[in-house]
Amino acid sequence: MIDLSNSKPFASGGNRHCYHHPDFPDRCVKVMLPGRVAELRQRAPWYKALARDSHFDDNAREVAGYRQRVLRSASSHSSVWEHLPRWYGMTETSEGPGAVSELLLDEQGAPAMTLETYLKNVGLDVAIRDALERFSQWLRATGVLTKNLLPHNLVVVTRNRQLELYLVDGLGNAAFLPLSEHFSISRRRYIQRRIEKMWKRIHWEISDRSIPWKKAERA
């Protein structure tokens, strides 16, 4: 078991804390916030509240995301890892089950900034626009399935003197019917919709945000 009782998370999202792995400096451990699964279940519509705990557990969903066919069949040198952190599985911690994955660092050795932070600080400049295009082409070429590509789930890393994006959360299939997992035409359409929605979200992020995202998303 990993003891995280005296550790402080270096980042926290809506559902999970992220800790440095005490034994491997190049890995992080993601743990669900205490009571978060029960809270999400309580807030869900009645028909969703009947689902298993795994439906509300980001770690369980991440496990499922890394088990998708494209990743199961990939070698350690495959191009599918060009924009994904390496996955090291689940482990027990003092704070509950932890998902262990590669910790992506910036040039100073600190956890890499999110795309959301980059857009706030720098904007949609040429370097990040090119990185987004390469990331989109990688999705199309590999067929890796993701949920909505949100800026706070993408981190910016320098590789070979250029910026690259890595997806650190939101891996997996969001469709109710998993047709994109089995049929190439459905897969291409699914991925293209995710890319288009990603760009819509990015343009909303750099706007004055006078329209709430949920309303802009439906527009």
Secondary structure, DSSP 4 states (H G I P E B T S, - for coil): -B--TT---SEE-SSEEEEE-SS-TTEEEEEEPTTHHHHHHHHS-HHHHTS-GGGG-HHHHHHHHHTSHHHHT--TT-GGGTTS--EEEEEEETTEEEEEEEPPB-TTSSBPPBHHHHHHHT-S-HHHHHHHHHHHHHHHHH---BS---GGGEEEEEETTEEEEEE-S-BS---SS-GGGT-HHHHHHHHHHHHHHHHHHHHHHTS---S-HHHHHH-
